[in-house]
């Protein structure tokens, strides 16, 4: 078993490509979700893309 450090990806939708993750993100935003981002998973066992919330915005 590989323990994930940092961002966990269990329970999240996994996408093989950035394009697929972006499409998923756009659909969520169209449904009213805000501040979502597609990011590359750092989990070596996953290596996919996920859609998650952005970290605290800095202005
Ligand atoms: Zn992952």
PDB file of the backbone (N, CA, C, O) and the ligand in Angstrom, with CONECT records:
HET     ZN  A 101       1
ATOM      1  N   UNK A   1       0.830  -1.211   0.000  1.00  0.00           N
ATOM      2  CA  UNK A   1       0.000   0.000   0.000  1.00  0.00           C
ATOM      3  C   UNK A   1       0.862   1.258   0.000  1.00  0.00           C
ATOM      4  O   UNK A   1       1.861   1.355   0.712  1.00  0.00           O
ATOM      5  N   UNK A   2       0.458   2.180  -0.791  1.00  0.00           N
ATOM      6  CA  UNK A   2       1.190   3.448  -0.840  1.00  0.00           C
ATOM      7  C   UNK A   2       0.372   4.527  -0.139  1.00  0.00           C
ATOM      8  O   UNK A   2      -0.778   4.797  -0.484  1.00  0.00           O
ATOM      9  N   UNK A   3       0.999   5.118   0.835  1.00  0.00           N
ATOM     10  CA  UNK A   3       0.335   6.213   1.547  1.00  0.00           C
ATOM     11  C   UNK A   3       0.574   7.506   0.782  1.00  0.00           C
ATOM     12  O   UNK A   3       1.706   7.820   0.414  1.00  0.00           O
ATOM     13  N   UNK A   4      -0.475   8.236   0.552  1.00  0.00           N
ATOM     14  CA  UNK A   4      -0.306   9.481  -0.182  1.00  0.00           C
ATOM     15  C   UNK A   4       0.108  10.604   0.757  1.00  0.00           C
ATOM     16  O   UNK A   4      -0.430  10.763   1.853  1.00  0.00           O
ATOM     17  N   UNK A   5       1.059  11.357   0.300  1.00  0.00           N
ATOM     18  CA  UNK A   5       1.461  12.537   1.056  1.00  0.00           C
ATOM     19  C   UNK A   5       0.844  13.756   0.397  1.00  0.00           C
ATOM     20  O   UNK A   5       0.654  13.797  -0.819  1.00  0.00           O
ATOM     21  N   UNK A   6       0.543  14.727   1.201  1.00  0.00           N
ATOM     22  CA  UNK A   6      -0.041  15.928   0.632  1.00  0.00           C
ATOM     23  C   UNK A   6      -1.463  15.674   0.203  1.00  0.00           C
ATOM     24  O   UNK A   6      -2.281  15.191   0.985  1.00  0.00           O
ATOM     25  N   UNK A   7      -1.756  15.997  -1.033  1.00  0.00           N
ATOM     26  CA  UNK A   7      -3.119  15.879  -1.511  1.00  0.00           C
ATOM     27  C   UNK A   7      -3.529  14.435  -1.684  1.00  0.00           C
ATOM     28  O   UNK A   7      -2.905  13.693  -2.443  1.00  0.00           O
ATOM     29  N   UNK A   8      -4.545  14.044  -1.007  1.00  0.00           N
ATOM     30  CA  UNK A   8      -5.054  12.697  -1.162  1.00  0.00           C
ATOM     31  C   UNK A   8      -5.898  12.624  -2.422  1.00  0.00           C
ATOM     32  O   UNK A   8      -6.534  13.601  -2.819  1.00  0.00           O
ATOM     33  N   UNK A   9      -5.894  11.473  -3.034  1.00  0.00           N
ATOM     34  CA  UNK A   9      -6.709  11.369  -4.236  1.00  0.00           C
ATOM     35  C   UNK A   9      -7.774  10.300  -4.091  1.00  0.00           C
ATOM     36  O   UNK A   9      -8.511  10.026  -5.038  1.00  0.00           O
ATOM     37  N   UNK A  10      -7.862   9.701  -2.932  1.00  0.00           N
ATOM     38  CA  UNK A  10      -8.905   8.700  -2.734  1.00  0.00           C
ATOM     39  C   UNK A  10     -10.264   9.384  -2.744  1.00  0.00           C
ATOM     40  O   UNK A  10     -10.462  10.429  -2.124  1.00  0.00           O
ATOM     41  N   UNK A  11     -11.168   8.784  -3.445  1.00  0.00           N
ATOM     42  CA  UNK A  11     -12.509   9.333  -3.487  1.00  0.00           C
ATOM     43  C   UNK A  11     -12.692  10.417  -4.518  1.00  0.00           C
ATOM     44  O   UNK A  11     -13.790  10.946  -4.693  1.00  0.00           O
ATOM     45  N   UNK A  12     -11.608  10.746  -5.204  1.00  0.00           N
ATOM     46  CA  UNK A  12     -11.729  11.775  -6.233  1.00  0.00           C
ATOM     47  C   UNK A  12     -11.768  11.141  -7.605  1.00  0.00           C
ATOM     48  O   UNK A  12     -11.216  10.067  -7.843  1.00  0.00           O
ATOM     49  N   UNK A  13     -12.425  11.829  -8.475  1.00  0.00           N
ATOM     50  CA  UNK A  13     -12.518  11.354  -9.844  1.00  0.00           C
ATOM     51  C   UNK A  13     -11.138  11.462 -10.489  1.00  0.00           C
ATOM     52  O   UNK A  13     -10.477  12.496 -10.397  1.00  0.00           O
ATOM     53  N   UNK A  14     -10.722  10.400 -11.131  1.00  0.00           N
ATOM     54  CA  UNK A  14      -9.416  10.410 -11.763  1.00  0.00           C
ATOM     55  C   UNK A  14      -9.567  10.531 -13.267  1.00  0.00           C
ATOM     56  O   UNK A  14     -10.422   9.888 -13.877  1.00  0.00           O
ATOM     57  N   UNK A  15      -8.718  11.372 -13.857  1.00  0.00           N
ATOM     58  CA  UNK A  15      -8.736  11.545 -15.302  1.00  0.00           C
ATOM     59  C   UNK A  15      -7.364  11.201 -15.853  1.00  0.00           C
ATOM     60  O   UNK A  15      -6.338  11.461 -15.224  1.00  0.00           O
ATOM     61  N   UNK A  16      -7.367  10.623 -17.015  1.00  0.00           N
ATOM     62  CA  UNK A  16      -6.097  10.223 -17.617  1.00  0.00           C
ATOM     63  C   UNK A  16      -5.335  11.392 -18.209  1.00  0.00           C
ATOM     64  O   UNK A  16      -4.104  11.398 -18.236  1.00  0.00           O
ATOM     65  N   UNK A  17      -6.075  12.379 -18.681  1.00  0.00           N
ATOM     66  CA  UNK A  17      -5.416  13.513 -19.334  1.00  0.00           C
ATOM     67  C   UNK A  17      -5.906  14.837 -18.761  1.00  0.00           C
ATOM     68  O   UNK A  17      -6.956  14.922 -18.125  1.00  0.00           O
ATOM     69  N   UNK A  18      -5.113  15.849 -19.011  1.00  0.00           N
ATOM     70  CA  UNK A  18      -5.490  17.191 -18.566  1.00  0.00           C
ATOM     71  C   UNK A  18      -6.784  17.632 -19.240  1.00  0.00           C
ATOM     72  O   UNK A  18      -7.623  18.296 -18.631  1.00  0.00           O
ATOM     73  N   UNK A  19      -6.932  17.253 -20.507  1.00  0.00           N
ATOM     74  CA  UNK A  19      -8.139  17.642 -21.237  1.00  0.00           C
ATOM     75  C   UNK A  19      -9.392  17.105 -20.561  1.00  0.00           C
ATOM     76  O   UNK A  19     -10.387  17.814 -20.415  1.00  0.00           O
ATOM     77  N   UNK A  20      -9.331  15.856 -20.154  1.00  0.00           N
ATOM     78  CA  UNK A  20     -10.491  15.249 -19.510  1.00  0.00           C
ATOM     79  C   UNK A  20     -10.784  15.920 -18.171  1.00  0.00           C
ATOM     80  O   UNK A  20     -11.940  16.143 -17.813  1.00  0.00           O
ATOM     81  N   UNK A  21      -9.732  16.231 -17.449  1.00  0.00           N
ATOM     82  CA  UNK A  21      -9.909  16.898 -16.163  1.00  0.00           C
ATOM     83  C   UNK A  21     -10.505  18.282 -16.365  1.00  0.00           C
ATOM     84  O   UNK A  21     -11.372  18.711 -15.603  1.00  0.00           O
ATOM     85  N   UNK A  22     -10.039  18.978 -17.394  1.00  0.00           N
ATOM     86  CA  UNK A  22     -10.550  20.319 -17.688  1.00  0.00           C
ATOM     87  C   UNK A  22     -12.028  20.270 -18.050  1.00  0.00           C
ATOM     88  O   UNK A  22     -12.815  21.132 -17.656  1.00  0.00           O
ATOM     89  N   UNK A  23     -12.383  19.241 -18.808  1.00  0.00           N
ATOM     90  CA  UNK A  23     -13.776  19.107 -19.212  1.00  0.00           C
ATOM     91  C   UNK A  23     -14.649  18.882 -17.980  1.00  0.00           C
ATOM     92  O   UNK A  23     -15.729  19.457 -17.851  1.00  0.00           O
ATOM     93  N   UNK A  24     -14.164  18.045 -17.094  1.00  0.00           N
ATOM     94  CA  UNK A  24     -14.892  17.776 -15.863  1.00  0.00           C
ATOM     95  C   UNK A  24     -15.024  19.066 -15.036  1.00  0.00           C
ATOM     96  O   UNK A  24     -16.083  19.362 -14.483  1.00  0.00           O
ATOM     97  N   UNK A  25     -13.937  19.809 -14.971  1.00  0.00           N
ATOM     98  CA  UNK A  25     -13.929  21.060 -14.212  1.00  0.00           C
ATOM     99  C   UNK A  25     -14.945  22.049 -14.776  1.00  0.00           C
ATOM    100  O   UNK A  25     -15.678  22.699 -14.030  1.00  0.00           O
ATOM    101  N   UNK A  26     -14.977  22.150 -16.103  1.00  0.00           N
ATOM    102  CA  UNK A  26     -15.918  23.088 -16.722  1.00  0.00           C
ATOM    103  C   UNK A  26     -17.359  22.694 -16.431  1.00  0.00           C
ATOM    104  O   UNK A  26     -18.220  23.553 -16.237  1.00  0.00           O
ATOM    105  N   UNK A  27     -17.614  21.397 -16.403  1.00  0.00           N
ATOM    106  CA  UNK A  27     -18.960  20.925 -16.111  1.00  0.00           C
ATOM    107  C   UNK A  27     -19.348  21.283 -14.674  1.00  0.00           C
ATOM    108  O   UNK A  27     -20.476  21.701 -14.413  1.00  0.00           O
ATOM    109  N   UNK A  28     -18.416  21.119 -13.761  1.00  0.00           N
ATOM    110  CA  UNK A  28     -18.688  21.453 -12.361  1.00  0.00           C
ATOM    111  C   UNK A  28     -18.925  22.943 -12.200  1.00  0.00           C
ATOM    112  O   UNK A  28     -19.808  23.361 -11.450  1.00  0.00           O
ATOM    113  N   UNK A  29     -18.142  23.737 -12.899  1.00  0.00           N
ATOM    114  CA  UNK A  29     -18.302  25.182 -12.813  1.00  0.00           C
ATOM    115  C   UNK A  29     -19.649  25.600 -13.387  1.00  0.00           C
ATOM    116  O   UNK A  29     -20.303  26.503 -12.866  1.00  0.00           O
ATOM    117  N   UNK A  30     -20.055  24.935 -14.463  1.00  0.00           N
ATOM    118  CA  UNK A  30     -21.354  25.229 -15.062  1.00  0.00           C
ATOM    119  C   UNK A  30     -22.474  24.916 -14.092  1.00  0.00           C
ATOM    120  O   UNK A  30     -23.555  25.500 -14.173  1.00  0.00           O
ATOM    121  N   UNK A  31     -22.220  24.000 -13.177  1.00  0.00           N
ATOM    122  CA  UNK A  31     -23.220  23.634 -12.171  1.00  0.00           C
ATOM    123  C   UNK A  31     -23.140  24.514 -10.928  1.00  0.00           C
ATOM    124  O   UNK A  31     -23.855  24.296  -9.950  1.00  0.00           O
ATOM    125  N   UNK A  32     -22.275  25.493 -10.981  1.00  0.00           N
ATOM    126  CA  UNK A  32     -22.242  26.437  -9.874  1.00  0.00           C
ATOM    127  C   UNK A  32     -21.020  26.346  -8.969  1.00  0.00           C
ATOM    128  O   UNK A  32     -20.881  27.127  -8.028  1.00  0.00           O
ATOM    129  N   UNK A  33     -20.143  25.401  -9.252  1.00  0.00           N
ATOM    130  CA  UNK A  33     -18.947  25.302  -8.423  1.00  0.00           C
ATOM    131  C   UNK A  33     -17.975  26.424  -8.788  1.00  0.00           C
ATOM    132  O   UNK A  33     -17.907  26.845  -9.943  1.00  0.00           O
ATOM    133  N   UNK A  34     -17.252  26.885  -7.829  1.00  0.00           N
ATOM    134  CA  UNK A  34     -16.304  27.963  -8.090  1.00  0.00           C
ATOM    135  C   UNK A  34     -14.910  27.581  -7.612  1.00  0.00           C
ATOM    136  O   UNK A  34     -14.727  26.680  -6.794  1.00  0.00           O
ATOM    137  N   UNK A  35     -13.952  28.290  -8.147  1.00  0.00           N
ATOM    138  CA  UNK A  35     -12.561  28.110  -7.746  1.00  0.00           C
ATOM    139  C   UNK A  35     -12.101  26.664  -7.787  1.00  0.00           C
ATOM    140  O   UNK A  35     -11.584  26.124  -6.809  1.00  0.00           O
ATOM    141  N   UNK A  36     -12.299  26.062  -8.926  1.00  0.00           N
ATOM    142  CA  UNK A  36     -11.808  24.713  -9.095  1.00  0.00           C
ATOM    143  C   UNK A  36     -10.634  24.729 -10.043  1.00  0.00           C
ATOM    144  O   UNK A  36     -10.525  25.585 -10.920  1.00  0.00           O
ATOM    145  N   UNK A  37      -9.763  23.770  -9.849  1.00  0.00           N
ATOM    146  CA  UNK A  37      -8.618  23.688 -10.731  1.00  0.00           C
ATOM    147  C   UNK A  37      -8.324  22.246 -11.063  1.00  0.00           C
ATOM    148  O   UNK A  37      -8.589  21.345 -10.267  1.00  0.00           O
ATOM    149  N   UNK A  38      -7.775  22.030 -12.243  1.00  0.00           N
ATOM    150  CA  UNK A  38      -7.342  20.690 -12.622  1.00  0.00           C
ATOM    151  C   UNK A  38      -5.864  20.599 -12.308  1.00  0.00           C
ATOM    152  O   UNK A  38      -5.085  21.461 -12.714  1.00  0.00           O
ATOM    153  N   UNK A  39      -5.477  19.568 -11.595  1.00  0.00           N
ATOM    154  CA  UNK A  39      -4.068  19.454 -11.244  1.00  0.00           C
ATOM    155  C   UNK A  39      -3.562  18.031 -11.419  1.00  0.00           C
ATOM    156  O   UNK A  39      -4.311  17.060 -11.312  1.00  0.00           O
ATOM    157  N   UNK A  40      -2.297  17.942 -11.686  1.00  0.00           N
ATOM    158  CA  UNK A  40      -1.667  16.641 -11.869  1.00  0.00           C
ATOM    159  C   UNK A  40      -1.468  15.996 -10.511  1.00  0.00           C
ATOM    160  O   UNK A  40      -0.970  16.622  -9.575  1.00  0.00           O
ATOM    161  N   UNK A  41      -1.865  14.738 -10.419  1.00  0.00           N
ATOM    162  CA  UNK A  41      -1.745  14.041  -9.146  1.00  0.00           C
ATOM    163  C   UNK A  41      -0.284  13.700  -8.864  1.00  0.00           C
ATOM    164  O   UNK A  41       0.463  13.276  -9.746  1.00  0.00           O
ATOM    165  N   UNK A  42       0.089  13.896  -7.623  1.00  0.00           N
ATOM    166  CA  UNK A  42       1.476  13.628  -7.256  1.00  0.00           C
ATOM    167  C   UNK A  42       1.655  12.201  -6.764  1.00  0.00           C
ATOM    168  O   UNK A  42       2.770  11.761  -6.483  1.00  0.00           O
ATOM    169  N   UNK A  43       0.570  11.504  -6.667  1.00  0.00           N
ATOM    170  CA  UNK A  43       0.633  10.124  -6.212  1.00  0.00           C
ATOM    171  C   UNK A  43       1.216   9.234  -7.316  1.00  0.00           C
ATOM    172  O   UNK A  43       0.655   9.137  -8.408  1.00  0.00           O
ATOM    173  N   UNK A  44       2.328   8.597  -7.022  1.00  0.00           N
ATOM    174  CA  UNK A  44       2.996   7.769  -8.019  1.00  0.00           C
ATOM    175  C   UNK A  44       2.111   6.619  -8.492  1.00  0.00           C
ATOM    176  O   UNK A  44       2.225   6.158  -9.628  1.00  0.00           O
ATOM    177  N   UNK A  45       1.243   6.171  -7.618  1.00  0.00           N
ATOM    178  CA  UNK A  45       0.377   5.054  -7.975  1.00  0.00           C
ATOM    179  C   UNK A  45      -0.813   5.502  -8.809  1.00  0.00           C
ATOM    180  O   UNK A  45      -1.540   4.672  -9.354  1.00  0.00           O
ATOM    181  N   UNK A  46      -1.010   6.788  -8.911  1.00  0.00           N
ATOM    182  CA  UNK A  46      -2.168   7.323  -9.615  1.00  0.00           C
ATOM    183  C   UNK A  46      -1.738   7.955 -10.935  1.00  0.00           C
ATOM    184  O   UNK A  46      -2.148   7.521 -12.012  1.00  0.00           O
ATOM    185  N   UNK A  47      -0.918   8.973 -10.833  1.00  0.00           N
ATOM    186  CA  UNK A  47      -0.390   9.674 -12.014  1.00  0.00           C
ATOM    187  C   UNK A  47      -1.486  10.193 -12.924  1.00  0.00           C
ATOM    188  O   UNK A  47      -1.282  10.347 -14.128  1.00  0.00           O
ATOM    189  N   UNK A  48      -2.635  10.460 -12.356  1.00  0.00           N
ATOM    190  CA  UNK A  48      -3.728  10.974 -13.165  1.00  0.00           C
ATOM    191  C   UNK A  48      -3.928  12.455 -12.917  1.00  0.00           C
ATOM    192  O   UNK A  48      -3.062  13.136 -12.368  1.00  0.00           O
ATOM    193  N   UNK A  49      -5.072  12.930 -13.328  1.00  0.00           N
ATOM    194  CA  UNK A  49      -5.430  14.326 -13.115  1.00  0.00           C
ATOM    195  C   UNK A  49      -6.682  14.374 -12.268  1.00  0.00           C
ATOM    196  O   UNK A  49      -7.565  13.526 -12.402  1.00  0.00           O
ATOM    197  N   UNK A  50      -6.760  15.356 -11.401  1.00  0.00           N
ATOM    198  CA  UNK A  50      -7.937  15.508 -10.564  1.00  0.00           C
ATOM    199  C   UNK A  50      -8.443  16.939 -10.642  1.00  0.00           C
ATOM    200  O   UNK A  50      -7.722  17.862 -11.022  1.00  0.00           O
ATOM    201  N   UNK A  51      -9.696  17.089 -10.273  1.00  0.00           N
ATOM    202  CA  UNK A  51     -10.260  18.428 -10.144  1.00  0.00           C
ATOM    203  C   UNK A  51     -10.467  18.684  -8.662  1.00  0.00           C
ATOM    204  O   UNK A  51     -11.139  17.916  -7.974  1.00  0.00           O
ATOM    205  N   UNK A  52      -9.888  19.759  -8.186  1.00  0.00           N
ATOM    206  CA  UNK A  52     -10.016  20.067  -6.774  1.00  0.00           C
ATOM    207  C   UNK A  52     -10.161  21.557  -6.559  1.00  0.00           C
ATOM    208  O   UNK A  52     -10.124  22.353  -7.498  1.00  0.00           O
ATOM    209  N   UNK A  53     -10.324  21.906  -5.318  1.00  0.00           N
ATOM    210  CA  UNK A  53     -10.453  23.318  -4.985  1.00  0.00           C
ATOM    211  C   UNK A  53      -9.090  23.987  -5.000  1.00  0.00           C
ATOM    212  O   UNK A  53      -8.076  23.380  -4.657  1.00  0.00           O
ATOM    213  N   UNK A  54      -9.088  25.204  -5.388  1.00  0.00           N
ATOM    214  CA  UNK A  54      -7.851  25.980  -5.372  1.00  0.00           C
ATOM    215  C   UNK A  54      -7.452  26.265  -3.929  1.00  0.00           C
ATOM    216  O   UNK A  54      -8.305  26.384  -3.049  1.00  0.00           O
ATOM    217  N   UNK A  55      -6.164  26.371  -3.701  1.00  0.00           N
ATOM    218  CA  UNK A  55      -5.724  26.816  -2.384  1.00  0.00           C
ATOM    219  C   UNK A  55      -6.155  28.253  -2.168  1.00  0.00           C
ATOM    220  O   UNK A  55      -6.640  28.903  -3.094  1.00  0.00           O
ATOM    221  N   UNK A  56      -5.983  28.748  -0.970  1.00  0.00           N
ATOM    222  CA  UNK A  56      -6.411  30.109  -0.667  1.00  0.00           C
ATOM    223  C   UNK A  56      -5.904  31.098  -1.701  1.00  0.00           C
ATOM    224  O   UNK A  56      -4.708  31.152  -1.986  1.00  0.00           O
ATOM    225  N   UNK A  57      -6.818  31.881  -2.261  1.00  0.00           N
ATOM    226  CA  UNK A  57      -6.406  32.859  -3.271  1.00  0.00           C
ATOM    227  C   UNK A  57      -5.571  33.980  -2.652  1.00  0.00           C
ATOM    228  O   UNK A  57      -5.842  34.454  -1.549  1.00  0.00           O
ATOM    229  N   UNK A  58      -4.556  34.379  -3.397  1.00  0.00           N
ATOM    230  CA  UNK A  58      -3.735  35.518  -2.941  1.00  0.00           C
ATOM    231  C   UNK A  58      -3.898  36.668  -3.898  1.00  0.00           C
ATOM    232  O   UNK A  58      -3.703  36.508  -5.103  1.00  0.00           O
ATOM    233  N   UNK A  59      -4.241  37.787  -3.398  1.00  0.00           N
ATOM    234  CA  UNK A  59      -4.420  38.952  -4.244  1.00  0.00           C
ATOM    235  C   UNK A  59      -3.357  39.981  -3.953  1.00  0.00           C
ATOM    236  O   UNK A  59      -3.341  41.045  -4.573  1.00  0.00           O
TER     237      UNK A  59
HETATM  238 ZN    ZN A 101      -4.610  10.736  -7.794  1.00  0.00          ZN
END
